[in-house]
Amino acid sequence: MTFATTLRFSLYGAAMSAALGLLGCSDATDTAADSAGTDADKPAKTLAITQIVEHPSLDEMRRGIIDELADNGYIEGQNLTVNFQSAQGNTATAGQIAKQFAGDNPDAIVAISTPSAQSVVASTKTVPVIYTAISDPVAAKLIDANDVPIQSNVTGLSSELPIEPQLDNIKKIVPDAKTIGYVYSPGEVNSVVVLDQLKKAAPNYGLTILDVTANRPTDVAMATRSLSGRADVIYTSLDNNVVSAFEAMAGAANELDIPVIASDEFSVRRGATAALGVNDYDFGRTTGKMVYRVLNGETVSAIKPEVMNTLTLYASPKHAAEQGVSLSEDLLKNAINIDKKAQATAQ
């Protein structure tokens, strides 16, 4: 299977407008500059951002959003005020943040992760809401089966990754695997959806799924250790409790010699053998495009929900060895080697 390399997006927005404004005083140039506006004349905006918990994957998405807006003339601390709040993994806190944001009436709210998006959408029908980092917006009741938002003030970006490539990737890394251990939070809709998909597709690959719950980040290590002698490989798909305590999962997996396969780059950096998923920063940049359109005056109802599901394979031969497996040269040819990437960054 060939895996697509990471998407890169380039936008020009306000920077092009500024450049045109410097070229002269022709009517055409003036019209273009007036239409797009320059950084200096963009009206001040307020953006509220919330996410269920702070961890590298979601944080990188948030950074991508802020960078995308800055490249288009909305610069934090100048003409953009950003109010960021994390729910620290607590759904009740997510609800409180959502209500506060709705009362503040910012120009837009960005909700990162399914629990945060559900809370925000339930709290306002008027403030523009852009969701992101959502695995299944239909199951989360953010859009309907026809991809129409359930409220006119809602749009966003999801990563509905097909489960078959994930299972194919697992079989390439652990060809003799029979049982996949899946540690997840039953309270997270996105994690339950992935579990259902795994159970339906796994038999086609000669695999069975053994699911273990972790209701809190502190449960993750114990849940992982419970798979000793019962699972040949562990799969995780951005469950927020698991990602919050990923080092604990990786450490337990190292003790047990069970490889962990994930679905995001940062989990590989933090100890997973490999991951097949979207690039978090690019995901944020793409979300930032949608946010920019809202801040620039476009109505949310005119911005259709989008899906970003081009996959990148990330791998760490070092972590693979720690978890009792080796990665083939054929697989590494199609992957971004996190070990080499880290080495290059250090130099």
C-alpha positions in Angstrom: 0.0 0.0 0.0 1.3 3.5 -0.9 0.9 6.2 1.7 0.5 9.8 0.7 3.0 12.2 2.0 2.0 15.0 4.3 -0.2 17.7 2.8 1.2 21.2 2.7 -1.0 24.2 2.1 -0.1 27.7 1.1 -2.3 30.6 1.4 -1.7 34.2 0.5 -4.8 36.3 1.6 -3.8 39.5 3.2 -0.1 39.3 2.3 -1.1 39.5 -1.4 -3.3 42.5 -0.7 -0.5 44.3 1.0 1.8 43.6 -1.9 -0.7 44.9 -4.4 -1.2 48.0 -2.3 2.5 48.8 -2.7 2.6 48.5 -6.5 0.9 51.8 -7.4 -2.3 53.7 -7.6 -4.1 52.1 -10.5 -7.8 51.6 -10.1 -7.5 47.8 -10.5 -4.8 47.6 -7.8 -6.7 49.9 -5.4 -9.8 47.8 -5.9 -8.0 44.5 -5.2 -6.4 46.0 -2.1 -9.7 47.4 -0.8 -11.4 44.1 -1.4 -9.0 41.9 0.5 -7.8 44.4 3.0 -4.3 44.8 4.5 -3.1 43.6 7.9 -3.4 47.1 9.2 -7.0 47.8 8.2 -8.4 44.4 9.2 -10.9 45.0 12.1 -10.0 43.6 15.5 -11.5 40.2 16.1 -11.9 37.9 19.1 -11.4 34.1 18.8 -12.2 31.6 21.5 -10.5 28.2 21.4 -11.2 25.2 23.6 -10.0 21.7 23.6 -10.8 18.8 25.9 -7.2 18.4 27.1 -3.7 19.7 26.3 -1.5 17.1 24.6 1.0 17.5 21.7 -1.3 16.4 18.9 -4.2 18.8 19.8 -1.7 21.6 20.7 -0.1 21.2 17.3 -3.4 21.6 15.6 -4.1 24.8 17.6 -0.6 26.1 16.6 -1.5 25.5 13.0 -4.8 27.5 13.3 -3.0 30.5 14.8 -0.2 30.4 12.2 -2.7 30.2 9.4 -4.6 33.2 10.7 -1.4 35.1 11.1 -0.3 34.4 7.5 -3.7 35.9 6.5 -3.4 39.1 8.5 -5.1 38.2 11.8 -2.2 38.3 14.2 -2.6 37.4 17.9 -1.8 40.3 20.1 -2.3 42.8 17.3 -5.8 42.6 15.6 -6.7 39.2 17.1 -7.5 38.4 20.7 -7.3 34.7 21.4 -9.0 33.2 24.5 -7.8 29.6 24.9 -9.1 27.3 27.6 -8.5 23.6 28.2 -11.0 21.4 30.0 -8.1 19.3 31.4 -9.9 16.1 30.4 -13.1 16.9 32.3 -16.3 16.9 30.3 -18.1 18.9 33.0 -15.4 21.6 32.7 -15.8 21.5 28.9 -19.5 22.3 29.4 -18.7 25.2 31.7 -16.1 26.6 29.2 -18.6 26.3 26.4 -21.3 28.3 28.3 -18.7 30.9 29.2 -17.7 31.3 25.6 -21.3 31.5 24.4 -21.9 34.3 26.9 -18.7 36.1 25.8 -20.0 36.2 22.2 -16.7 36.1 20.4 -16.5 36.4 16.6 -15.9 32.7 16.4 -15.3 29.6 18.6 -13.0 26.8 17.6 -13.7 23.5 19.4 -10.8 21.0 19.2 -11.9 17.4 19.9 -15.3 15.7 20.0 -16.2 16.4 23.6 -15.4 20.1 23.4 -17.3 20.4 20.1 -20.4 18.7 21.5 -20.3 21.0 24.5 -19.9 24.2 22.5 -22.6 23.3 19.9 -25.0 22.6 22.7 -24.3 26.0 24.3 -24.9 28.4 21.4 -27.0 28.6 18.2 -25.7 32.0 17.2 -21.9 32.3 17.7 -20.0 30.7 14.7 -18.5 27.4 15.7 -15.7 25.6 13.8 -15.0 22.1 15.1 -11.8 20.2 14.4 -10.1 17.0 15.4 -13.3 15.0 15.1 -13.3 11.4 14.0 -17.0 11.0 13.2 -19.0 14.2 13.2 -22.2 12.3 12.3 -21.9 10.0 15.4 -21.0 13.1 17.4 -24.3 14.7 16.2 -22.5 17.7 14.7 -23.7 17.0 11.2 -26.3 14.7 9.7 -25.9 11.7 7.4 -26.0 14.2 4.4 -23.1 16.2 5.8 -25.4 19.1 6.7 -24.6 20.7 10.1 -27.3 20.3 12.7 -27.2 24.0 13.4 -26.6 26.9 10.9 -23.8 28.3 13.0 -21.7 25.1 12.8 -19.0 23.9 10.4 -15.7 22.2 10.7 -13.0 19.7 9.7 -13.0 16.0 10.5 -10.6 13.2 10.0 -12.7 10.2 9.2 -9.8 7.8 8.7 -10.9 4.5 7.1 -10.1 1.6 9.4 -9.0 -0.9 6.7 -5.6 0.9 6.1 -5.0 0.9 9.9 -5.5 -2.9 10.0 -3.4 -3.4 6.9 -0.6 -1.4 8.6 -0.9 -3.5 11.7 -0.5 -6.7 9.7 2.5 -5.3 7.9 4.2 -4.5 11.2 3.1 -7.6 13.1 2.3 -10.2 10.5 1.5 -13.0 13.0 -0.8 -10.8 15.1 -4.1 -12.5 16.1 -5.4 -10.2 18.8 -5.4 -6.4 18.9 -5.7 -4.7 22.3 -7.7 -1.5 22.2 -7.5 0.8 25.2 -10.2 3.5 25.2 -12.6 5.8 27.1 -16.2 4.6 26.7 -17.4 8.2 27.3 -15.7 9.4 24.1 -17.9 9.0 21.1 -15.0 9.1 18.7 -13.3 6.2 20.5 -16.5 4.1 20.6 -16.9 4.6 16.9 -13.4 3.4 16.2 -14.0 0.3 18.4 -17.2 -0.5 16.4 -15.3 -0.2 13.1 -12.4 -2.4 14.4 -14.8 -5.1 15.5 -16.6 -5.1 12.1 -13.4 -5.1 10.0 -11.0 -7.2 12.0 -12.3 -10.6 11.1 -11.4 -9.9 7.4 -7.8 -9.7 8.5 -7.9 -12.8 10.8 -7.9 -10.5 13.8 -10.0 -10.2 17.0 -10.4 -7.1 19.1 -9.8 -7.1 22.9 -11.1 -3.8 24.3 -10.1 -2.5 27.7 -11.5 0.7 29.2 -9.6 3.5 30.7 -12.0 6.1 32.1 -9.2 8.4 33.3 -5.6 9.1 32.2 -4.4 7.5 35.4 -6.1 4.2 34.3 -4.1 3.9 31.1 -1.0 2.1 32.4 -3.0 -0.5 34.3 -5.3 -1.0 31.3 -2.3 -1.6 29.1 -0.7 -4.0 31.5 -4.0 -6.0 31.6 -3.3 -7.0 28.0 -0.2 -9.0 29.0 -0.4 -12.4 27.4 -3.7 -11.5 25.8 -2.9 -9.2 22.9 -0.2 -9.3 20.2 -0.4 -5.6 19.4 -2.1 -2.4 20.8 -3.9 0.1 18.7 -4.9 3.5 19.8 -6.7 6.3 17.8 -6.5 9.6 19.5 -8.6 8.8 22.6 -7.9 11.9 24.7 -7.4 10.0 28.0 -4.9 7.7 26.3 -3.0 10.4 24.5 -2.9 12.4 27.7 -1.0 9.5 29.4 0.7 8.1 26.3 4.1 7.8 27.9 2.5 5.5 30.5 1.0 3.3 27.8 4.3 3.2 25.9 6.3 2.4 29.1 3.9 -0.5 29.9 4.1 -1.8 26.4 7.9 -1.7 26.5 7.8 -3.9 29.6 5.4 -6.4 27.9 7.1 -6.4 24.5 3.8 -5.4 22.8 4.1 -2.9 19.9 1.8 0.1 20.0 0.4 1.3 16.7 -1.2 4.7 16.8 -2.8 7.2 14.4 -0.8 10.4 14.9 2.8 11.6 14.6 3.2 12.7 18.2 2.3 9.3 19.6 5.3 7.9 17.7 7.5 10.6 19.0 6.3 9.7 22.5 6.8 6.0 22.3 4.7 4.2 19.7 6.2 1.9 17.1 4.3 3.5 14.2 1.2 5.5 13.3 -0.9 6.1 10.2 -2.7 9.4 10.3 -3.0 13.0 9.2 -0.4 15.6 10.0 -1.6 17.5 13.0 -0.1 20.8 12.1 -1.5 20.7 8.6 -4.8 19.7 10.0 -4.7 22.9 12.1 -3.7 25.0 9.0 -6.6 23.6 7.1 -9.0 24.4 10.0 -7.4 27.9 10.1 -8.6 28.5 6.5 -12.2 27.9 7.6 -11.7 30.2 10.7 -10.2 32.9 8.5 -13.3 32.9 6.2 -15.5 33.4 9.2 -13.4 36.2 10.7 -13.3 37.8 7.3 -17.1 38.1 7.2 -18.3 34.9 5.5 -21.4 33.3 7.0 -20.8 29.9 8.6 -23.7 28.4 6.7 -21.8 29.1 3.4 -18.8 27.1 4.6 -19.3 23.4 4.1 -17.9 20.9 6.5 -14.7 19.2 5.2 -12.9 15.9 5.7 -9.1 15.6 5.6 -8.0 12.0 5.4 -4.8 11.9 3.4 -2.6 9.5 5.4 1.0 9.7 6.4 2.9 6.8 7.9 5.2 7.6 10.8 7.6 5.1 12.2 10.3 4.7 14.9 12.7 1.7 14.6 14.0 2.6 18.1 10.5 2.3 19.7 9.8 -0.8 17.6 12.9 -2.5 19.0 11.9 -1.5 22.6 8.5 -3.2 22.0 9.9 -6.4 20.5 9.4 -5.9 16.8 11.5 -4.7 13.8 10.3 -2.6 10.9 11.0 -3.8 7.4 13.0 -1.7 4.9 10.0 -1.8 2.6 7.7 -0.3 5.3 10.3 2.4 6.2 10.6 3.4 2.5 7.0 4.6 2.7 7.3 6.2 6.1 8.6 9.3 7.8 11.3 8.0 10.2 10.8 9.9 13.4 14.2 8.8 14.7 16.0 10.4 11.7 13.7 13.4 11.9 14.6 14.0 15.5 18.3 13.5 14.8 18.1 16.1 12.0 16.3 18.6 14.2 18.9 18.1 17.0 21.7 18.9 14.5 
